[in-house]
């Protein structure tokens, strides 16, 4: 007898499989998404171990628990569509990439083999869309309309030949409501001993898919210092907790130096060493960061090796500075914006409630732009403000209220830098992703 798993979007079954663990699908969930009926698991464990002669009452009670259990709520994973979609995007399985992959594959397939009669006048997009609708109709294949059945058959040729199921999964979430639930039901597989333990099932999936480390492995973030790493990690937890677990930050023990030059050298070293994880360097949006970005752009690196400049901040367009010509308000974006500027104007206020002033140093060659920064004393005061703010901040904030818009922009920039141009095994690259 075969054992199955089921994947649902809301009340609609969108995928299923048998006699296999859905390893690729599992990478879109985390252990915090898992649901498990502990009473049912305990009853099963006692039943499997066997009962002694004086445990008849316990046996009866366990049988009642097992027989009354609702199989749809016993073991599996649940998450919101928005969270799963964001995770798939970060693995490279964007809906656009997946649609391009499947429609390009269908077009090539029909170049070599004439389509069956029902499909002769249909485009690859039409075939794919009909197949997706048919897959979710709940109608057995043998009862489908002939056109729908033919569409399903040709699309599943790709799945059966090794197409990653996450490609199909991403398309099935493309137009779903963000708050709709996605549920992976593992009850049947557990009963068939596919999982000996219920702990860390998603880790098992990630380990077994280690060959796809560039998509399923952690994204390594290289920053100019440990404070940058700490602030970015916390910002991810607050703004995008559903994907925060996918990022790893080099810490103090990694001997990360505190400048843009070291970020540039680390990215180049990782590229030369053939590190397969995605790596994202984070550069200050100042003159030194601009120089490092220019140097990185001048030499080839793999597509998994990226960098970003910290975003411009609106209050940076006219910000108090101090230089040889005295106090004046200037645009510091691209000249002096470090991580301390990414958490709102209020966190930058120091003595008498005024924003800490940027102090100018010499120009950076070869771009001839003056480098600015906060004084050591003011930076420490601002960091204390940020630490206090982040300690009391909650993921349940209003993203439209200051200082959250700039923090959201920061996190969105980091996530976008980590989204790969293609997913593992993708054959048909769009022009923009193949450069």
Secondary structure as GFF3:
##gff-version 3
##sequence-region A 1 435
A	DSSP	beta_strand	4	9	.	.	.	ID=ss1
A	DSSP	beta_strand	12	18	.	.	.	ID=ss2
A	DSSP	alpha_helix	23	26	.	.	.	ID=ss3
A	DSSP	three_ten_helix	31	33	.	.	.	ID=ss4
A	DSSP	beta_strand	34	36	.	.	.	ID=ss5
A	DSSP	alpha_helix	38	49	.	.	.	ID=ss6
A	DSSP	alpha_helix	56	68	.	.	.	ID=ss7
A	DSSP	three_ten_helix	71	73	.	.	.	ID=ss8
A	DSSP	beta_strand	75	80	.	.	.	ID=ss9
A	DSSP	alpha_helix	81	90	.	.	.	ID=ss10
A	DSSP	alpha_helix	95	112	.	.	.	ID=ss11
A	DSSP	three_ten_helix	117	119	.	.	.	ID=ss12
A	DSSP	alpha_helix	124	135	.	.	.	ID=ss13
A	DSSP	three_ten_helix	141	143	.	.	.	ID=ss14
A	DSSP	alpha_helix	146	160	.	.	.	ID=ss15
A	DSSP	alpha_helix	165	172	.	.	.	ID=ss16
A	DSSP	beta_strand	181	185	.	.	.	ID=ss17
A	DSSP	alpha_helix	187	191	.	.	.	ID=ss18
A	DSSP	alpha_helix	201	208	.	.	.	ID=ss19
A	DSSP	three_ten_helix	210	212	.	.	.	ID=ss20
A	DSSP	alpha_helix	213	216	.	.	.	ID=ss21
A	DSSP	beta_strand	219	222	.	.	.	ID=ss22
A	DSSP	alpha_helix	226	239	.	.	.	ID=ss23
A	DSSP	three_ten_helix	244	246	.	.	.	ID=ss24
A	DSSP	beta_strand	247	249	.	.	.	ID=ss25
A	DSSP	three_ten_helix	252	254	.	.	.	ID=ss26
A	DSSP	alpha_helix	260	273	.	.	.	ID=ss27
A	DSSP	beta_strand	279	283	.	.	.	ID=ss28
A	DSSP	beta_strand	285	286	.	.	.	ID=ss29
A	DSSP	alpha_helix	287	297	.	.	.	ID=ss30
A	DSSP	beta_strand	305	309	.	.	.	ID=ss31
A	DSSP	three_ten_helix	314	317	.	.	.	ID=ss32
A	DSSP	beta_strand	319	323	.	.	.	ID=ss33
A	DSSP	beta_strand	326	330	.	.	.	ID=ss34
A	DSSP	beta_strand	336	337	.	.	.	ID=ss35
A	DSSP	three_ten_helix	339	343	.	.	.	ID=ss36
A	DSSP	three_ten_helix	346	348	.	.	.	ID=ss37
A	DSSP	three_ten_helix	351	353	.	.	.	ID=ss38
A	DSSP	beta_strand	358	364	.	.	.	ID=ss39
A	DSSP	beta_strand	369	374	.	.	.	ID=ss40
A	DSSP	alpha_helix	376	392	.	.	.	ID=ss41
A	DSSP	alpha_helix	404	418	.	.	.	ID=ss42
A	DSSP	alpha_helix	431	434	.	.	.	ID=ss43
###
